[in-house]
Amino acid sequence: MEVKMDKAALEAFLQRDFMQVADDFEFVEIAPPFVTMALAASDKHLRPGGTVSGPAMFALADVCAYFCILSVLGPVALAVTTNCSIDFMRKPAPGRLICRMELLKLGRALAVTEGRLYSEAAPDKPVARAALTYSIPPTAK
């Protein structure tokens, strides 16, 4: 797949258009059809018992899927999530959480992604699997 937005372009887009959460996320690798991102899970991302919350894991999966799509589509701010399914498999420990997302299909109207989330301390044990579908605005292609 052709790269339309490299790491620098994606970082700039994140800082400009998602400044309210930009400091929570970090690009690890851009290699379409894959994008890998990290969330440094701090106290605000934890639930009672000291595990990373489901909403924090959803946010990482959703942001990673979005930027996975933009890496090959280009800067389309109005691409939106239309479906998300997450299987939570293990409790992630506090600390850095990684998501590796793959773009499975980029069609005219929809983009389909799938990825795995894991604690950086245990990369061989996924904590969640996520599948997300995005709607692509008609003017994007």
LINLINJO-V747743 format. One record per run of one state. SS is the DSSP state (hx for helix, st for strand, lp for the rest). FROM is the first residue (numbers start at 1). TO is the last residue. If there is no record, write none. Layout:
ss:SS from:FROM to:TO
ss:SS from:FROM to:TO
This chain:
ss:lp from:1 to:6
ss:hx from:7 to:17
ss:lp from:18 to:21
ss:hx from:22 to:24
ss:st from:25 to:31
ss:lp from:32 to:33
ss:st from:34 to:41
ss:lp from:42 to:42
ss:hx from:43 to:45
ss:st from:46 to:47
ss:lp from:48 to:50
ss:st from:51 to:52
ss:lp from:53 to:53
ss:hx from:54 to:73
ss:lp from:74 to:79
ss:st from:80 to:88
ss:lp from:89 to:92
ss:st from:93 to:93
ss:lp from:94 to:94
ss:st from:95 to:106
ss:lp from:107 to:109
ss:st from:110 to:119
ss:hx from:120 to:122
ss:lp from:123 to:125
ss:st from:126 to:135
ss:lp from:136 to:137
ss:hx from:138 to:140
ss:lp from:141 to:141
